[in-house]
Amino acid sequence: ILRAMMIASVVLSVFQPLAIILATPPAFYFAFNNAPRWALETLSEPSKKEYRRAIRRDAVSKKES
């Protein structure tokens, strides 16, 4: 639903420039809070595996510190 609202507000801002003021806060909220979750969906399988491996490596290095 949030993604649909975001798309609608961006399209509306093309026709009503002041609507960009309404579109900016949800865009930043969505981008920063959900980016890790939906970004993984866009990766290929080998890239997903490498990303998970890097996250695990980072977690292990933080535990050792």
Chimera marker file (.cmm) of the C-alpha trace (Angstrom):
<marker_set name="trace">
<marker id="1" x="0.000" y="0.000" z="0.000" r="1" g="1" b="0" radius="0.5"/>
<marker id="2" x="2.824" y="2.387" z="0.891" r="1" g="1" b="0" radius="0.5"/>
<marker id="3" x="4.498" y="1.710" z="-2.445" r="1" g="1" b="0" radius="0.5"/>
<marker id="4" x="1.249" y="2.442" z="-4.304" r="1" g="1" b="0" radius="0.5"/>
<marker id="5" x="0.800" y="5.667" z="-2.348" r="1" g="1" b="0" radius="0.5"/>
<marker id="6" x="4.366" y="6.627" z="-3.184" r="1" g="1" b="0" radius="0.5"/>
<marker id="7" x="3.858" y="6.020" z="-6.900" r="1" g="1" b="0" radius="0.5"/>
<marker id="8" x="0.589" y="7.953" z="-6.870" r="1" g="1" b="0" radius="0.5"/>
<marker id="9" x="2.146" y="10.919" z="-5.078" r="1" g="1" b="0" radius="0.5"/>
<marker id="10" x="5.090" y="11.030" z="-7.490" r="1" g="1" b="0" radius="0.5"/>
<marker id="11" x="2.780" y="10.901" z="-10.514" r="1" g="1" b="0" radius="0.5"/>
<marker id="12" x="0.597" y="13.585" z="-8.948" r="1" g="1" b="0" radius="0.5"/>
<marker id="13" x="3.655" y="15.761" z="-8.354" r="1" g="1" b="0" radius="0.5"/>
<marker id="14" x="4.273" y="15.838" z="-12.114" r="1" g="1" b="0" radius="0.5"/>
<marker id="15" x="0.917" y="17.551" z="-12.615" r="1" g="1" b="0" radius="0.5"/>
<marker id="16" x="0.804" y="19.459" z="-9.316" r="1" g="1" b="0" radius="0.5"/>
<marker id="17" x="4.344" y="20.566" z="-8.389" r="1" g="1" b="0" radius="0.5"/>
<marker id="18" x="3.376" y="21.373" z="-4.786" r="1" g="1" b="0" radius="0.5"/>
<marker id="19" x="2.521" y="17.702" z="-4.295" r="1" g="1" b="0" radius="0.5"/>
<marker id="20" x="6.266" y="16.978" z="-4.206" r="1" g="1" b="0" radius="0.5"/>
<marker id="21" x="6.225" y="18.432" z="-0.681" r="1" g="1" b="0" radius="0.5"/>
<marker id="22" x="3.824" y="15.666" z="0.289" r="1" g="1" b="0" radius="0.5"/>
<marker id="23" x="5.759" y="13.005" z="-1.599" r="1" g="1" b="0" radius="0.5"/>
<marker id="24" x="9.190" y="13.653" z="-0.108" r="1" g="1" b="0" radius="0.5"/>
<marker id="25" x="8.694" y="12.499" z="3.533" r="1" g="1" b="0" radius="0.5"/>
<marker id="26" x="7.114" y="9.141" z="2.613" r="1" g="1" b="0" radius="0.5"/>
<marker id="27" x="9.807" y="8.594" z="-0.004" r="1" g="1" b="0" radius="0.5"/>
<marker id="28" x="12.612" y="9.029" z="2.502" r="1" g="1" b="0" radius="0.5"/>
<marker id="29" x="10.784" y="6.973" z="5.138" r="1" g="1" b="0" radius="0.5"/>
<marker id="30" x="10.189" y="4.115" z="2.722" r="1" g="1" b="0" radius="0.5"/>
<marker id="31" x="13.676" y="4.243" z="1.248" r="1" g="1" b="0" radius="0.5"/>
<marker id="32" x="15.558" y="4.181" z="4.535" r="1" g="1" b="0" radius="0.5"/>
<marker id="33" x="13.332" y="1.759" z="6.469" r="1" g="1" b="0" radius="0.5"/>
<marker id="34" x="12.598" y="-0.845" z="3.813" r="1" g="1" b="0" radius="0.5"/>
<marker id="35" x="15.583" y="-0.621" z="1.501" r="1" g="1" b="0" radius="0.5"/>
<marker id="36" x="17.478" y="-3.662" z="2.850" r="1" g="1" b="0" radius="0.5"/>
<marker id="37" x="14.395" y="-5.878" z="2.537" r="1" g="1" b="0" radius="0.5"/>
<marker id="38" x="13.346" y="-4.985" z="-1.011" r="1" g="1" b="0" radius="0.5"/>
<marker id="39" x="16.881" y="-4.499" z="-2.275" r="1" g="1" b="0" radius="0.5"/>
<marker id="40" x="17.559" y="-8.206" z="-1.695" r="1" g="1" b="0" radius="0.5"/>
<marker id="41" x="14.632" y="-9.097" z="-3.944" r="1" g="1" b="0" radius="0.5"/>
<marker id="42" x="16.329" y="-7.387" z="-6.884" r="1" g="1" b="0" radius="0.5"/>
<marker id="43" x="19.604" y="-9.330" z="-6.615" r="1" g="1" b="0" radius="0.5"/>
<marker id="44" x="20.487" y="-12.474" z="-8.535" r="1" g="1" b="0" radius="0.5"/>
<marker id="45" x="21.019" y="-15.704" z="-6.568" r="1" g="1" b="0" radius="0.5"/>
<marker id="46" x="24.840" y="-15.513" z="-6.522" r="1" g="1" b="0" radius="0.5"/>
<marker id="47" x="24.635" y="-11.880" z="-5.428" r="1" g="1" b="0" radius="0.5"/>
<marker id="48" x="22.188" y="-12.763" z="-2.636" r="1" g="1" b="0" radius="0.5"/>
<marker id="49" x="24.546" y="-15.464" z="-1.381" r="1" g="1" b="0" radius="0.5"/>
<marker id="50" x="27.503" y="-13.091" z="-1.421" r="1" g="1" b="0" radius="0.5"/>
<marker id="51" x="25.479" y="-10.394" z="0.366" r="1" g="1" b="0" radius="0.5"/>
<marker id="52" x="24.432" y="-12.830" z="3.111" r="1" g="1" b="0" radius="0.5"/>
<marker id="53" x="28.025" y="-14.053" z="3.417" r="1" g="1" b="0" radius="0.5"/>
<marker id="54" x="29.232" y="-10.463" z="3.827" r="1" g="1" b="0" radius="0.5"/>
<marker id="55" x="26.580" y="-9.763" z="6.471" r="1" g="1" b="0" radius="0.5"/>
<marker id="56" x="27.598" y="-12.888" z="8.420" r="1" g="1" b="0" radius="0.5"/>
<marker id="57" x="31.281" y="-11.938" z="8.142" r="1" g="1" b="0" radius="0.5"/>
<marker id="58" x="30.475" y="-8.465" z="9.452" r="1" g="1" b="0" radius="0.5"/>
<marker id="59" x="28.474" y="-9.897" z="12.368" r="1" g="1" b="0" radius="0.5"/>
<marker id="60" x="31.319" y="-12.249" z="13.301" r="1" g="1" b="0" radius="0.5"/>
<marker id="61" x="33.890" y="-9.464" z="13.159" r="1" g="1" b="0" radius="0.5"/>
<marker id="62" x="31.689" y="-7.313" z="15.434" r="1" g="1" b="0" radius="0.5"/>
<marker id="63" x="31.428" y="-10.163" z="17.972" r="1" g="1" b="0" radius="0.5"/>
<marker id="64" x="35.199" y="-10.562" z="18.015" r="1" g="1" b="0" radius="0.5"/>
<marker id="65" x="35.756" y="-6.837" z="18.605" r="1" g="1" b="0" radius="0.5"/>
<link id1="1" id2="2" r="1" g="1" b="0" radius="0.2"/>
<link id1="2" id2="3" r="1" g="1" b="0" radius="0.2"/>
<link id1="3" id2="4" r="1" g="1" b="0" radius="0.2"/>
<link id1="4" id2="5" r="1" g="1" b="0" radius="0.2"/>
<link id1="5" id2="6" r="1" g="1" b="0" radius="0.2"/>
<link id1="6" id2="7" r="1" g="1" b="0" radius="0.2"/>
<link id1="7" id2="8" r="1" g="1" b="0" radius="0.2"/>
<link id1="8" id2="9" r="1" g="1" b="0" radius="0.2"/>
<link id1="9" id2="10" r="1" g="1" b="0" radius="0.2"/>
<link id1="10" id2="11" r="1" g="1" b="0" radius="0.2"/>
<link id1="11" id2="12" r="1" g="1" b="0" radius="0.2"/>
<link id1="12" id2="13" r="1" g="1" b="0" radius="0.2"/>
<link id1="13" id2="14" r="1" g="1" b="0" radius="0.2"/>
<link id1="14" id2="15" r="1" g="1" b="0" radius="0.2"/>
<link id1="15" id2="16" r="1" g="1" b="0" radius="0.2"/>
<link id1="16" id2="17" r="1" g="1" b="0" radius="0.2"/>
<link id1="17" id2="18" r="1" g="1" b="0" radius="0.2"/>
<link id1="18" id2="19" r="1" g="1" b="0" radius="0.2"/>
<link id1="19" id2="20" r="1" g="1" b="0" radius="0.2"/>
<link id1="20" id2="21" r="1" g="1" b="0" radius="0.2"/>
<link id1="21" id2="22" r="1" g="1" b="0" radius="0.2"/>
<link id1="22" id2="23" r="1" g="1" b="0" radius="0.2"/>
<link id1="23" id2="24" r="1" g="1" b="0" radius="0.2"/>
<link id1="24" id2="25" r="1" g="1" b="0" radius="0.2"/>
<link id1="25" id2="26" r="1" g="1" b="0" radius="0.2"/>
<link id1="26" id2="27" r="1" g="1" b="0" radius="0.2"/>
<link id1="27" id2="28" r="1" g="1" b="0" radius="0.2"/>
<link id1="28" id2="29" r="1" g="1" b="0" radius="0.2"/>
<link id1="29" id2="30" r="1" g="1" b="0" radius="0.2"/>
<link id1="30" id2="31" r="1" g="1" b="0" radius="0.2"/>
<link id1="31" id2="32" r="1" g="1" b="0" radius="0.2"/>
<link id1="32" id2="33" r="1" g="1" b="0" radius="0.2"/>
<link id1="33" id2="34" r="1" g="1" b="0" radius="0.2"/>
<link id1="34" id2="35" r="1" g="1" b="0" radius="0.2"/>
<link id1="35" id2="36" r="1" g="1" b="0" radius="0.2"/>
<link id1="36" id2="37" r="1" g="1" b="0" radius="0.2"/>
<link id1="37" id2="38" r="1" g="1" b="0" radius="0.2"/>
<link id1="38" id2="39" r="1" g="1" b="0" radius="0.2"/>
<link id1="39" id2="40" r="1" g="1" b="0" radius="0.2"/>
<link id1="40" id2="41" r="1" g="1" b="0" radius="0.2"/>
<link id1="41" id2="42" r="1" g="1" b="0" radius="0.2"/>
<link id1="42" id2="43" r="1" g="1" b="0" radius="0.2"/>
<link id1="43" id2="44" r="1" g="1" b="0" radius="0.2"/>
<link id1="44" id2="45" r="1" g="1" b="0" radius="0.2"/>
<link id1="45" id2="46" r="1" g="1" b="0" radius="0.2"/>
<link id1="46" id2="47" r="1" g="1" b="0" radius="0.2"/>
<link id1="47" id2="48" r="1" g="1" b="0" radius="0.2"/>
<link id1="48" id2="49" r="1" g="1" b="0" radius="0.2"/>
<link id1="49" id2="50" r="1" g="1" b="0" radius="0.2"/>
<link id1="50" id2="51" r="1" g="1" b="0" radius="0.2"/>
<link id1="51" id2="52" r="1" g="1" b="0" radius="0.2"/>
<link id1="52" id2="53" r="1" g="1" b="0" radius="0.2"/>
<link id1="53" id2="54" r="1" g="1" b="0" radius="0.2"/>
<link id1="54" id2="55" r="1" g="1" b="0" radius="0.2"/>
<link id1="55" id2="56" r="1" g="1" b="0" radius="0.2"/>
<link id1="56" id2="57" r="1" g="1" b="0" radius="0.2"/>
<link id1="57" id2="58" r="1" g="1" b="0" radius="0.2"/>
<link id1="58" id2="59" r="1" g="1" b="0" radius="0.2"/>
<link id1="59" id2="60" r="1" g="1" b="0" radius="0.2"/>
<link id1="60" id2="61" r="1" g="1" b="0" radius="0.2"/>
<link id1="61" id2="62" r="1" g="1" b="0" radius="0.2"/>
<link id1="62" id2="63" r="1" g="1" b="0" radius="0.2"/>
<link id1="63" id2="64" r="1" g="1" b="0" radius="0.2"/>
<link id1="64" id2="65" r="1" g="1" b="0" radius="0.2"/>
</marker_set>
